[in-house]
Amino acid sequence: MSTRSILGMLYTLRGVRESGEDVSPVLTRFGLDLDRLDPGARIDRALELRIYMELAEHLKDPLAGFKTGNYFGFTGYGPLTMLLMTCTDAWEAIQTGIRYQQLTYLFGTLRFELGNELSCLVLSPLRLPPRPFRFRVDGEASGTYKLIRDMQATLGVNIRAEKVDLPYPRPAEARAYEDYFQCPVSFGESAETRFWMRNDILKLRFPTADATAHAMFRAQCDQQLAEQAGTSLDKLAEQVEAHLELFTGAFPSAAEVASAFDIAERSFRRQLSAEGSSFRALLEQVRFRKARALLQGRQPVEAIAHQLGYAESAAFIHAFQRWAGVSPAAWRNGARPDPA
């Protein structure tokens, strides 16, 4: 199983909710709460896709997926944003985006087809049932174009499409797509999403081109790819820990997590015990890891305690001393007891 930043799902679900849809019934089935998800967490790609597939079947607005593109933040792509911005020109930025597409929030795959006058950025979608298929195609098409528009606004260069192809029959809402892309949109003529661009756009030089900074951000993106490739969640304890990582503020109970995994609580606890673990131990591991990360910032201890689900900071301080052997304040100031 591979994981990636949960930000893509947060952008998508918040966009769906802002369009007037209720996402809570679907998330509750998976043991999740949109307002309690940690933006710094990672989520298994297969779980994210299952959530989208079930959500798509319950949507009332056929444009709900398309509208989510506007909720994707330019800076939410992390080092990839700066890697693209420091490219020499649009051609290099497109090639770089394709190379590092695993760091985006796509489920489809990107490639580029070079033509004589017009070239094409192609997004091949996953094969899904009709409603989830349109939901993901729309979200990925609008999100990809939002990234292009954000780069255009930031760089002051005119990166735009001459025509867009979408891989499903023309819907009643076709006008909304043309208004968004500001160009002709064809439906059902291609099995893939296609953004057609003039070749002279590829030569547009970026005013933010910086070879030194580009090399630094490339190294950061390479590191992210390596971390993603090394992700493996084979045991129940690893899956439970990954599930708990998704939360901030209030963590779910053992019964709630067992329900999310569709396992009876007694069997759930017994299987964790057989693996040499327990729900309480896993929860403490997650809280300790999150606490160490939060203490690297400037938030007061009271705020950190709240994010870790403690009603009072005293309870958090006591727990942290038990985990680390020193107080949170001492840890923040550099105290690191000998592990022995």
VOGUGU-674724 format. One record per residue: x, y negated, z of N, C-alpha, C, CB in turn. Coordinates in pm, whole numbers, plus 50000, padded with zeros to 5 digits. Last residue first. Glycine has a CB too. Example, Ala and Ser with C-alpha at 12.3 -4.5 7.8 and 13.67 -1.06 7.14 Angstrom:
// VOGUGU-674724
512855022550708513675010650714512904999750787514085006050572513195056950780512305045050780513205033050780511315044750905
This chain:
// VOGUGU-674724
519104951852713519344963152805518654960752938520844965252826518674927252591517644937652576517854949452670517624942552434519304898652779519934910652724518874921652713521144915252813517094871052703517674880852794518324892452719516614886252890517504841252580517234854452524517884864852615517764855652376516644807552560516974818552650516554831852586516274816652788515864785952401517004794252358517354805652449518164785952344513604772252452514864765152475516084773752448514914760052617511654791352418511714780252322513044772852333510544770452345512144806252651512374812152517512534801152413511204821452477511314788152843512714792252840513074798352704512994802352952508594786552779509424774452773510904778152765509154765452895507704812952826507664807252691508564794952676506244803652655510094829253052508874821653024508884816852880508744809753121511404862753008511564848553037510244841653005512744842152955510764887952934511664886653047511954872253084512934893653019508954893752734510274888452697511264887552811510104874852638506624904952851507144909852724508624906252705506324904152608506294890853089506344905553095506964911152965504904911453117506154865252991507254868653082507424883853092507024862653222503744867452853504984865252779506204868652865505074850752730501884870353061502074881152963503404879652890500924881352862502174845253189502434857653263502714869253167501244861053354501364828552982502724827253038503104840053112502824815053133498674836552951499634838352842501064837952894499444827452734497624828753195497564842953158498554845853045496134846753115498024801253184498714809053287498734823853252498034807053423496324791552990497734792652957498494801153059498364778852948493254808752943494084799753023495554802052989493834801753175492224825552752491384814552798492194804252875490244819752884493924837052468493924835752615493094823552655495384834452670494314840352194493114845952255493074845352406492984859852213496294827252069496534841352096495384847752174497824843152172495474801452063495564808551936495764823551954496694802851853495764795352337494424795752277494454803552147493904781452253498554795252361497764804852439496364806452378497654800252586499134773252200499574786552159498774797252231501074788452185498104752752356497534755152223497904769052173498024744452123499754754652584498304756252597497654759452463497694743552654502284748652487502004762352528500494764852539502684765352663502124727252195502214729652340501804743852373501334719752417504044730951895502754731451964502954733452114501874742551907506294731051741506194720951847504874721151921506414707351789507724763651667507194750451632507094741451754505834751851567508464786551784509474780051703509024766151658509814788651583506204796751896507104789451985508254782851910507654798752091505104811451689504494798651725505414790251812503184800951796506754834351693506704825951574506164812051608505844832451465506204844551947507574840651912507594831351791508424853151884503434849951916503894840152015505304835351981503864846252157503394870251726502814857351693503304846451789501284858351695504644890251882505244885851755504704872151714504964896251644502814892552093504204888752121504874883451994504994900652178500494900951956500494888352030501914883452057499734889852162501414925751859500984915251766501014901651835499574918151712501934939252099502994937452000502664925951905503234950351921499374939452211500434931852278501604929452181500934939452403498064956352032497604942652048498684933952113496314942252132499494979852076499544973551945499114958951952498664981151845498774985452341500174983152308500314975952174500944996452304495994989252313496504978452397497954975052363496404982252546495875012052151495354999352101495924987652182493814999252107498955030452141497635027652197497175014152144497665027852355501085058252039500755044052056499405042752125500735036851919501735083151939502585077152041502315062552065503995078852003499945094651777501055088051710501995081251809500535077951609498075102351960498835112951894500045107251820497945120651798496955077452012497725084052117498615095052057496795090052224495565073351776496645064251812497555070651917496085050751864493695094051802494665094351692495835085051719493985090551560492245085552027492965098252032494025098951921491965109952018491065061951940492045061352049492885074252054491335059052185489425073151738490365062451708491475061851814489635048851701487775089851877488705095651780489805085751746487965099851652486375070252023487115080652093488155087052001486155091252149485195054651817486205048851905487025059451978485545039652007485065068251487484495067551622485575062951719483905081451666485815047851210486235058951294485555057351430487805059551309485905026551025484885036951012485305049751086484625040050864487425005151069488095016351003487165028350984489325020551083485614989751206486124984651079486814995550999487084973051103485375005551438484235004351347484674999351209483184994851407487885000751548487515014451511486355014251412487145022751636487584973651602488574977951503488264992051457490004977251561485574974451797485354967151673486334971351564485484952151699486814989351999485584994351937485334987451803484394992252030488914972452069489214985652011487984991151940489684995452120488004938751965488184949452063488534962351991486914951252150489764911951794488684921751809489034932151914488394928651675490864880551934491144893251867489984902951888492464899351919490634846651875490034857751949490274870551870488504855451975493044831651754492014827051847491474838251932490874820551773493364850951455493874840551542492734836051633494444828551460494144880651264493304872351351494094861451423492614881051452495694898051123494844889051046494154878551133493794897050971496934915751290497714904151244496854893851173498834908751150495144936551307495174926851417495944914251377495804933151541495864950351072494514944651087494504933951195493494955751120498434958751130498234949451018496874942751026498384956850883497794976251341498634964651366498464954251256500114968751379496344995351197495694987651304496484974951333495554996251432498355005351032497184998950972496444990351075496245009650914500085016251219500575005551131499404998051068501475011351021498425035751332498945025051417499445013351331500095030451506498015053151117496885045251166497395033551250495925054051250500705052050874500085056650998498935047551039501125057351110501455037750642501025051650633500265056150756502205060550611502165012150485501285013850600500695027950596500155003150602504844993250374504235006550373503425008350500505325017750359506774970450190505624972350278505034986350264504554961950248508794963750017509124972550128507964975550221510224966550207507784945549841508064958949790508324968749904509274958649697507694922650000506454928749955506684943249912505844920749841510414917450029509624920450147508314927250109509354907650227511104911549764511734922949831510924927049953513174919649871509624888149724509344900049643509894912649710509934898549502510914871149907509504874449925509114886949847508624862749882513434869749785513304875549918511854879549946513784865650025512774856249552513324869749543513184876949677514794869449498512054831649664511034839749597511494854249581510694833649458514554823249758513454825149852512354833849792512884811449895515954821449517516414830949619515304833649720517674825549690514514800549399514504813749336514944824449437515424814049211515194779449561513824784349567513694797949499512874774349502517924776949486517564779449625516154785449634517644766449707517734771349213518434783549256518074787049400519964781649244516434746549227515784757849161516414771049206515874756349008518314729749339517134733249419516434745349360516164721349427520044729549111520514733949243519354738249331521304722649311518494719848897519084733248889519514738449027520274733148795515654704148863516794703548956517374717548966516354698149097513034684248735514004695048710515244693148797514404695348560511094665348749511574670748877512574682148859510394675548961510274659448496511084649348564511654654248697510254636848589510454684548254509934681048384510844670548449509814693648473509704682047909510714682548014510134677648145511954674147976507914701447690507814689947781508804691547895506374688547835507804722747526509064715247528509044703447624509374710347389505264732447532506294740647594507614733247608506504753347513503854715047376503704713847522504824721447593502314719247567504274723647121505044711947165504914709547315504594699547089502474744647090503884747747118504684735647164504524753546996499344742447259500224738347149501674740847188500004723347114497654771047396498344758147412499214755147290499214758247541495004789747524495744786247404496334772247419494834786947279494564813847749494704799347746495594795947627495304793847882492414841247788493484835247709493434819947717493394839947561491554871447935491474856947946492674850947873491424852348096490614898847717491464892647817491144877647825492954894847784489284907947504489184916347624489984910547739489654930547595487444883347320488714889247362488474897647487489774878247388484924874347286485704876647164487044883147194485914863647090483514867247517483334880547460484094883447334481924882547433483394832647451483064843647542482924856647463481764840647620485364802847438484674813847370484484825247470485474818547245485374768447481485504781247550484714791747473485024780347699487054737547409486114748247370486414761247444486174750547219487794717847706488134722747573487094733347535489594728647569487744713847984487854702447893488344706647754488794691947953487314732148182488544733548105488784721948009488514746548028484824721848279485974724048368487274724448290485804736948447483114720848060483344708648138484594710048225482114705648227483154747547986483724737547895483994724447968482784735147776481824758348207483194762448177483884752248085483214776448111479294747548194480114744548311481574748148286479594752048434478204759147964478584744947960479504741248078477314736147962477414785148036478634783047957479104768547957478404787547813475404797148184476104785748244477354781748165476494788948387474534819748060473654807948050474374795448100472364810148130477534834147908476484833048009475634820547988477104832748150478724855447660478414841547690477274840747793478034833847562480394884947789479424878047703479094864047752478134886147694483954882547867482614887947891481614879747810482254887848044486654870947882486344884547834484994890447874487394893547881487274838947735486914846747854486324860047811485924838847944489614816047608488784827847581488514834947713489474837347480490024781647539490084792247639489144803547596489684786847781492114757247378490954766047376491144776647484490754772547235494134741047452493364737047334492064745047326494194738947205495094731647784494714741847686493944735547571493874752947753497954712247896496524715347887496274725847780495694702547858500044690348033499944704748012498464708348011500724712848123501484662948017500174666947967500164681847931499794658647844502974651048323503074656348187501744662448147504224666848176503174643748588502874633348490503054637848347503734621348515503544661048797504674658448708504444646948612505004670748631501044661648922502254658849000503414654448912502654671049080499254667948717499064655648793500334651648868497914657248892500314692548631500184681248538500084668148613498974683148448499994707948858501344705148810501334693148715501934717548738497204708348863497944702348975499374698948934497944711649096496674722248626496244708248640496974701248753494734707648664497754747348691498284739748577497914724948589497754745548444496114754148907497564752948927498184744748814498214766948935493674755448770493844745448877495324743348905493104749949006494114777448612494044764248547494154753048649492744762848467494064797148809495264795348728495264781548663495364806248620491414793948901492534791748991493834789448916492694803449084489904800748677489794787148729490954783948823488464785248802490784827748645490904817948536490874803748589489774820048433490154839148891491544838848848491764828948734491994852848805487354835748901488204830349007489644829048962488124839049130486534849348667486244835148685487174828948788484784833048727487434875448722487894868348602487704853448619487124873348476485974881048960487434880148962487974872948840488044894048971483294879348864483714871748982485234870148984483244878749110483244897648654483104883348624483574874848742481634879948591483674921248811484564917748699484464902748668484204926148574481534922548989482874919849041483854915748931483404932149113479574927248776479524915448862480864912448929478444917348969480514951748630480224938648569480264926748663478884939148506483354969148786481944968048748481604953748707481034972648865486654964748633485754965348748484314965848699485974953248843489894964148543488614969748500487734971948623488814983248420491624933248582491354946848627490014951348570491364947848781492684913548291491954916048416491924930748454490534910948405495414895648181494714908448163494014912148293495684919748119495894865448055495634871548186494804884048164494914861448282498224847647863497214858247867497114863948007497544869347765498854819247693499054825047825497904834747847499114814047940499944814847365498854819047451499354824847583497994829247380500454789047115500874800747190499844803347300502294798847250500234775446792499604777246922500154789846987498054778046909502064777946585501664764646629501024764946767500694758546529503004805246603503644795246518503344781046563503204797146375503244819546942502744818446805503444807546728501254815846806503894841647205504384829947130503864830446987505934829447132502254850747489502384854147347502734841547269501084860647292502864862347813502844850847723503074855547580503914840447763500974875248094502024876247995501894864247901501944889747915499794886848412500074876048318501134880248216500524863548392497164907348538498584905448507498744894948397499224918748464494854905148821495204907648683496694905148662494374899048589494934895049070494864909649061495144913948917493474914849108496734866949210496074873849100495974888849126496814871248971498014849249369496874856149427496084863649321495964846049499501634852949342500394845549327499264853549391500084842649176503754869249347503654859849458502434850849446504924851349466503714882649112503324890249232503224881349355504334901449258504804865248928503334865548941502864873549062502714871148816507374858748852507054859148996505544859749021507644847049066507324859048573508274867648645507884869348791509684861748636505414839448522505144853348485506064862748563505314855448334506744816648613505484820648674505124835048645504374811648627508864816348432509134818448574507874822948646509684805748639507524810848194508284823348206508564826648353509604822348127506514785448263505604796448230506314809848246505084794848086508884770948305507914772348414506954783948388507124759348433510064771448054510724778348164509764780548280511944770448211508094755847918508434769347874509074777347988509374768847754508194731148046506994739348060507264753848019505864733547977511554727748188510434723748102509274733548122510864723347952513184733948411513604723948314512434718748232514654729648221511784736648744512134741948613512494730548518510964750348555510804727348980512214724248951512694730648821513084729049066508204736848996508404722448981509834718948943508034715449110508574764149041507994759648915508294744848890506484762048914509634762949300510404769449193509894764949057510324784849206507574751449442508784743549420509664749749312509564742149550505734773049431505374759749385506624751649350504544752349490507134793549559506864794649415506484781149356505744804849390507154787749831508354784749752508134785649601509464794149790503574783649833504844783949904506034780549815505064797349965501064781549740501894791849677503294792249737501984789449527499864759749854499604772849913500404784149851498154776049902500144736449719501244740049808501054753849871501384729649917497684736149585498924736849509500084741649597499264723149448494924755349698495854744449721497164746749647496114742649870491864762949564493234767849577494184756049587493624776949457489364754049511489754754449652491164759749673488784763049730488734756549247488994742949298489464742849442487754734649286488084783549220489374778549171489734765049226489344777949022485474788549296486524790349396487864784749351486674805049429483754786349082483914774649167485064776049267482624771849242483704812248983484354801648905484644789348991483474797748786482174825549176483574829149155484334818149083483684842049077479664812549140480364812249270481844815549253479724822249368478004812748926479224804848913480064804749040478874790648874475744826249001476634832848905477954825448885475944834348772474684828049327475134818449228476094825249130475824806249296474374850349494473204844949423473614835749309472294837549521476204879949566476174865749536474914861749459477404861849458476574906649612475574899949695475424885049661475954901449841478614916349460477304922549439476194915349516477334937149481480814902849559480284899149427478884904749403481224903949317481394916549799480864902949803480184899349671481974892949834482504940349704481234940749777480584926949780481454945949921484794929949580483844938149504482484938649573484384952349485486144916649786485644909149671484574917049597486804905649576486774938549952485944927650003485334919749888486774918250094488454953049784487194959049828486244948449881487444969749936490614935149765489804937949646488464944149684490564947249551491614936250028491144923549973490224925949853492324914649932492394963150038491334958350125490754945350071491854956250268494474962749849493314971349827492134966949913493664985949855496344945349965495684941649838494424949949814496654943549720496344936850304496524947450206495714944050080496084961250264497604905150401496494914450389496794924750282495184907050357499204885150651499254892050523498134902350521500644898750499498854852250807498854866850803498984872050661497584872250867498544825250835499904830150819499994845250806500734825750934495864820450884496404816850752497824822050727496394801950735493894843851042495144836451058495734833250921496164844551143490404841651091491524847151015492744837951025491134849250868488164831751202489164837051295490374842951223488544847551384486344824751012486864813951096487924818751195485734807451171485644849550900486384839750822487024829050908485474833250721486134879751047485404867251067486224856350998485164864051221485824915651010486504902850995485554891151014487154902050858484974941850973485504937951103486204924551101486434948351152483684947050743485114950250745485774945850876485814943650626481194937450797481334951650768482784956250773480744954750633481754910350812481444917550936481574932550915480024914150984481974903550543483164903650627482934911450756483604889350659479254905450465480264914150404481494914950492480644909050264478024885650627477594899650633478624909350575476284901350559479474860850563479654867750691479154882150691478944860150798479064845650342480054856450329480124865050454481424850550299476554830450180476874835450314477824847350300475564839550392476954801749965476764816149986477174819950129477584824249883477534775449908476244778449966475974793149990475194773249879480024768549837479034768149729477654772349777479474777149614481454773750065481134759750035480104758549923482404752249995481784801450035480934796250143480514781750116481654797150278483584801849820482274808249807481304802849912482394823649820485734788549941485094782949822483714788649801485944785549699486364806450139485894793150178485214786250060487064784650229487194827949981486004829350065485464815850111486324838050186489484816849849488344822449775487084822649860488664836449727491194809150057490754799249958489474804149888491864796549854491514834750179490914823550253490384812950157491934817350350492784848949977491444853050019490754841850096491514865650103495184834449968494344835749849492924839649884494924845949754496264837850228495774824750184494854825650063496944815650152497434861050303495974860750313495394847550260495544862850457500084873950107499554863250191498024863450188500094849550146500034910050077500394896650033499744886450126499964894349886501064944550052500374933450116500814920350053500634933450267500464977449927501224964949926500394953949989501624961049782500855012050000500005000050000500884987650000499044999950123
